[in-house]
Amino acid sequence: MSDAKHILMIAGEPSGDAHGAGVVRALKQILPDYAVFGIGGEQMLAAGQEQLYTTREMAIIGFTEVVKHLPFLRRVFRHIEQEVRQRRPACAILIDYPGFNLRLAGRLHQAGVPVLYYIAPQVWAWGAKRIPKMARIIDHLAVVFPFEVPIFQQAGLKTTFVGHPLLERLQPELSKAAFFKKFNLADQVPILGLLPGSRQQEVRRLLPDMLATAEIMQKQHPGLQVVVSVSPDLNEAFYRPFLQQWPSVRATLVNHATYAIMQHATLCLVSSGTATLETACFGTPMAIVYRVSRLTYAIGRRLVKLDHIGLANIVAGERVVPEFIQDAFQPDVVASEMLALLQHPSRLAEMRQKLRTVREKLGTPGASERVAKIAAEMVCQ
């Protein structure tokens, strides 16, 4: 067992913050004498992490965007290395965020710090050649999809399926009645939920065309209610200019109730990412949309080897919900697809049935505690 009483945890994105918070809480129960430090968001801070940097600073999307932020990222990297030398952490838990965390894993390995990587980089989609290198620098990999286990084990990387952490927190913030009352929504009237992502870059690229889609849909379906999910890492003031650009759209900004939207909406437009899994687990029909810079997309197309981009479809193993990516995200096309769902209840019911299989494939609740136990075993070796 190491004499160090520190554990390094790095979560560079809002989704990683949500997943990491549960691990921090579990570690406080299992290893109460250990201090957790590193990078995280508000949820990890509330759970007890000492933060050197926040997810708000670190959440950067795409190849071209990373290039712009390289000086900052290098400073962060050097600072983390300095803290590792001074604190000598007993282990490190790196959560997703592969561009930064895989490089850091190599440095930690050189420094003799055991590395637990939680939520595997999607190298099965864009870089299987990196798996042997990962096996050399990562001591234990905790994965959230069962199909990932054999992929990494074949390379000699110790891998454990821990289940998906979102199953621990899939509870809507408000009941249906409370949700409708708080946001002045009419019962028995369809609701379109817009979930444009958790980062400013995503919202800027997606929300305008989401609102354009909603405008077309409301013209065809005048009673349709539109709600827009406000990211906990942003604020309503950031969203209002977008709504002002679309004054004909009757839309309501919804704060601190994203899961309520996912459960109580009739259907949703969702930014590709973890939110598609969350919406799928609530069984709510949706369409997946996404857009990045043209250069990022061109590079991504050459790297990604999957038929689907949305996690809900990847886990399902088939295209359960439609995807509109990059130039395919055209408001009139998306609106036509969504209106067809509204007009044919049988199609909505079929999609809900298929989405149930997605939740079944994500395992059982308790991922955070399982990850913390793996970390405790590594610390005590």
C-alpha positions, 0 to 999 in steps of 0.5 A: 500500500502506498503511503500517499493519501491522495487520489488524482481524478480527471474529468474534463467534460460535464458528463464526466463530472456527473459520472465522477461525482458518484465515484468521489462519494463512494471513495469517501466511504471506502477510503475516508483518509484519502483526499481526491484532487484534480479536474472536475465540475460542480458535482465533483466539487460538491462530492468533495474533490479539490479542483485545480481546474474545472470542466467549464475550462476544459470542455473543448470539442473537435480537432480544430477547437483543440488546436486553438486551446493548445497553449492552455491545455499544455499549461494544465498538463504541466501543472498536473504533472507538477502536482503528481510529483509533489503529492505522489497520488496512490492512484489516478482515475481518469474519466473519458476525455481521451485526448488529454487523459491518454497522454496523461496516462502515459506520464503517470505510468512513467511516474509509477502511478497506477492508472484506472481508466473509467469509461473507455475511449471509443477506440473501437470506433475511431482508433483500434490501433491505439489499444495495444498502447493503452494496454501498456500504460493503463493498469485497469479499464472500467467500461460501461458497455458490455461489448467493450470487454472482449475488445480490450481484453484481447490486447491484454488490458485488464477490463471490467464491465461496471455498468453505466453510471447514468443508471444511478441517477435516471430520476426526473427532477419533477413529476409530470404534474409538477413539471407541467405546473412549474413551466406552465405547460398544457396537459394532453398536448404534445411536447417537443424537447430540445436538448442542444448539448452542455457546451457553448460550442454545441448550443451555438451550432445546434440550437438555431436549427433546432428552433428552425425545426420547431418553427416548421413543426409548430406551423404544421402542428399549432398546439405543439409545445416546445421546451429547451433544456438549459445546461447546468454549466451555462445559464438562461441568459446565454440561450435567450438571444437564440430564442429572440432570433426565432420570435415566432417559436413558442418555446420555454427555457427549462432549467434544472429539469433535463431528465424531466424533459426526457421523460415527459416530452412526447419526443425530443431533438437530442445532441449526439452524446450521453444525452441520447442514452439518457433519453433512450433509457426513459423510452422517449422517441427522438432524433439525434442531431450533431454538427462540428466544424467542417475540418473536424467533420472531414477528419472524423469521417476518415477515422470513424468506422461505425454505421451509427454515430448516436450512442443509443443506436450503437448500443442497440446495434441498429438504427432505432432512432434517426440521425441527422449529422452535419449537412444532413441536419436540415430543419425541413428534413428533420421536421418532416421526420418528427411530424411523421412520428407525431402523426403515426402513434404506432411508429412512436410505440414501436420506437419506444419498444426498441428503446427499452432494449438499450436500457437493458444492455447497460447493466444494473445501477452501482457503477460508481461503487464498483469503480471505487472498489477497483480503485481501493484494490489498486491503492491497497496493493 
